[in-house]
Amino acid sequence: MEIQRLIPLPAVFKITTSLFKTLQEVIEKEFPTIYRILLVSDPGGAKEYGERLRKLPCVYYTMFIKGGTIEDVMEVEKVIRDEHIDVAIGVGGGRILDTVKLATSRTFIPSILVPTALSHDGIISPVAVIDFGDEIRSTRAIAPYGAVVDINIISRAPRRLNLAGCGDLISNISALEDWKLASKIKGERIDYFAYLLSKQGARSILYSEHVPFSAGFLEDLAEGLAASGISMIISGNSRPASGAEHLISHALDRILKVAHPHGIQVGIATLFTQRLRGQSVKRIKEFYKKIGFPLSPMEIDISKETFMEAVRLAPTTRRDRFTILDIKNKPYDWEKAFEVYLE
């Protein structure tokens, strides 16, 4: 008989229009005896929110850092240890959230994440993308204790960042196809519950009936990204949300002098990988047109030659991940798939 699994899922996920009040309520309810809370925010776009939240009576120590590097992680770790911090709150974009996520994982304290944009599924996931100097790595971390999403704040974020969140979520469609392929060819085990959550996360916006980037649409996006993150917690890896499209994006990160938002790159690459495996992309294209998402690499100034070079390099960015690129590995196949951008 198979033993039931015990999976440490986040305890809190709140969507609100009153961050200050909601966060205070979460802290009072979830951590009633805690009195040393660290607030980490960035000195840029999130500073106004960080400045306001630092006035919460429960906040003991405040840091404003750019985030995203291993040096930032170590700086936050040092404060956690030196100041005997019990809980850390991260307020900002992906760099801040991932910094707090990894620092709290390494010091074994809980974290609450407050995103200022919905640019990727890292708001709940057990993965932190960190710059280690020699390379940027997706590092295993403990998922946050919870997340609080303020729709009013998210709606003020640059549209490009919320578009990136849409692309990151839609890319689950491609990732799940690669997971099925790896199961068929390599015998990889598919976790049904993780698969289902990832699929429903993508469908939450693909079939959203709300006006793009309205409050209702942003709620759908937040819930979808949370579902995607939880799918990775359940599976124990990033398989439910990362396939060939992510490998192409990683390769673009290496090639381009200045990479585009991760979600934009994987969203564009999803059209290519889906066509490469012979799948229809009609519904995805309709959705992209509806929300104003780029329909080709050329729309974001990536030439065909650069994109094809990324396709060639993609499998080398993660050799342990079997994808459609390991089967369709000839330039002829890529040329035919690239026609999806020319239609």
URJO-V478724 format. One record per run of one state. SS is the DSSP state (alpha for helix, beta for strand, coil for the rest). FROM is the first residue (numbers start at 1). TO is the last residue. If there is no record, write none. Layout:
# URJO-V478724
SS:FROM:TO
SS:FROM:TO
This chain:
# URJO-V478724
coil:1:11
beta:12:16
coil:17:18
alpha:19:30
coil:31:36
beta:37:41
coil:42:46
alpha:47:53
coil:54:58
beta:59:64
coil:65:68
beta:69:69
alpha:70:82
coil:83:86
beta:87:92
coil:93:93
alpha:94:107
coil:108:109
beta:110:115
coil:116:120
alpha:121:123
coil:124:126
beta:127:131
coil:132:135
beta:136:140
coil:141:145
beta:146:150
alpha:151:155
coil:156:158
alpha:159:170
coil:171:171
alpha:172:186
coil:187:191
alpha:192:206
coil:207:214
alpha:215:235
coil:236:238
alpha:239:241
coil:242:243
alpha:244:255
coil:256:261
alpha:262:276
coil:277:281
alpha:282:291
coil:292:296
alpha:297:300
coil:301:303
alpha:304:317
coil:318:323
alpha:324:326
coil:327:330
alpha:331:341
coil:342:343
